[in-house]
Amino acid sequence: MCAETNQKKGSSGNGSDLGSPSKPERLELYFFPDCPYCRKVLGAIDDLGLKDKVVFRDARNDPKEKESLVDLTGRTQVPCLVIDGDPMHESEDIKQYLYQTFGG
């Protein structure tokens, strides 16, 4: 279940509400290792040198992480970047947020 949908919680998903974001205190990424959309986000994290600033949560292989994602968002859609407790879906929105916030 790696499909990107138009359902959102915590983000309008169109990128227009991003503005000039301040740097967050906590970033968490729910992902599936084999998901191509997740790989795009993981590539951006790597490009920006953010691996040590992100808590990675494998929702495919860790049932507790999957349950946590469902508790937070009501679904298992990945990638999901949690920014100081607020979830953001859609790989392109997440990448845009990361590049706007951390440069690149």
C-alpha positions as CSV (number, residue, x, y, z in Angstrom):
1,M,0.0,0.0,0.0
2,C,2.3,2.7,-1.3
3,A,-0.4,4.4,-3.4
4,E,-0.4,8.2,-3.2
5,T,-3.9,9.5,-2.6
6,N,-5.6,12.9,-2.4
7,Q,-6.6,12.3,1.2
8,K,-4.7,14.5,3.6
9,K,-4.4,15.2,7.3
10,G,-2.0,17.9,8.4
11,S,-1.3,19.3,4.9
12,S,-3.3,20.7,2.1
13,G,-1.0,18.7,-0.2
14,N,-0.8,21.4,-2.8
15,G,2.4,23.0,-1.5
16,S,0.8,26.4,-1.3
17,D,0.8,26.4,2.5
18,L,4.5,25.8,2.8
19,G,5.7,29.5,2.6
20,S,9.1,29.9,4.3
21,P,9.0,27.1,6.9
22,S,11.0,27.4,10.0
23,K,13.3,24.4,10.9
24,P,11.4,21.8,12.9
25,E,12.5,20.3,16.1
26,R,11.5,16.8,15.2
27,L,11.2,14.9,11.9
28,E,9.9,11.4,11.5
29,L,9.5,9.5,8.3
30,Y,7.1,6.5,8.0
31,F,8.1,4.5,4.9
32,F,8.1,1.2,3.2
33,P,11.6,0.2,2.0
34,D,10.3,-1.0,-1.4
35,C,8.1,2.0,-2.1
36,P,9.2,4.2,-5.1
37,Y,7.6,7.3,-3.6
38,C,9.4,6.7,-0.3
39,R,12.7,6.2,-2.2
40,K,12.2,9.7,-3.7
41,V,11.9,11.2,-0.2
42,L,14.8,9.1,1.1
43,G,16.9,10.4,-1.7
44,A,16.1,14.0,-0.8
45,I,16.9,13.3,2.8
46,D,20.3,11.9,1.7
47,D,21.0,14.8,-0.7
48,L,20.3,17.3,2.0
49,G,22.4,15.4,4.6
50,L,19.5,15.0,7.0
51,K,19.9,11.3,7.9
52,D,20.9,12.2,11.4
53,K,18.0,14.6,11.9
54,V,15.2,12.2,10.9
55,V,13.7,9.3,12.8
56,F,13.0,6.5,10.3
57,R,10.0,4.4,11.0
58,D,9.7,1.2,8.8
59,A,5.9,0.7,8.7
60,R,6.3,-2.3,6.4
61,N,8.5,-4.5,8.6
62,D,7.6,-3.2,12.1
63,P,4.0,-3.8,13.2
64,K,4.3,-1.2,16.0
65,E,5.4,1.5,13.5
66,K,2.5,0.6,11.2
67,E,0.1,0.8,14.2
68,S,1.6,4.2,15.2
69,L,1.1,5.5,11.6
70,V,-2.6,4.4,11.6
71,D,-3.1,6.0,15.0
72,L,-1.6,9.2,13.8
73,T,-3.2,9.5,10.3
74,G,-6.0,6.9,10.2
75,R,-4.4,5.1,7.3
76,T,-1.2,3.3,6.2
77,Q,-0.2,5.6,3.3
78,V,3.5,6.2,2.9
79,P,5.6,8.2,2.7
80,C,4.5,10.2,5.7
81,L,6.8,12.9,7.1
82,V,5.8,13.9,10.6
83,I,6.9,17.5,11.3
84,D,6.8,18.3,15.0
85,G,3.8,16.0,15.3
86,D,2.0,17.1,12.1
87,P,1.8,14.5,9.3
88,M,2.5,15.4,5.7
89,H,1.8,12.9,2.8
90,E,2.7,13.0,-0.9
91,S,6.3,12.5,-1.9
92,E,6.5,15.7,-4.0
93,D,5.1,17.8,-1.2
94,I,7.5,16.3,1.3
95,K,10.5,16.9,-1.0
96,Q,9.4,20.5,-1.6
97,Y,9.1,21.0,2.1
98,L,12.5,19.5,2.8
99,Y,14.3,21.5,0.1
100,Q,12.6,24.8,1.1
101,T,13.4,24.2,4.7
102,F,16.9,22.8,4.6
103,G,18.2,24.2,1.3
104,G,19.4,22.4,-1.7
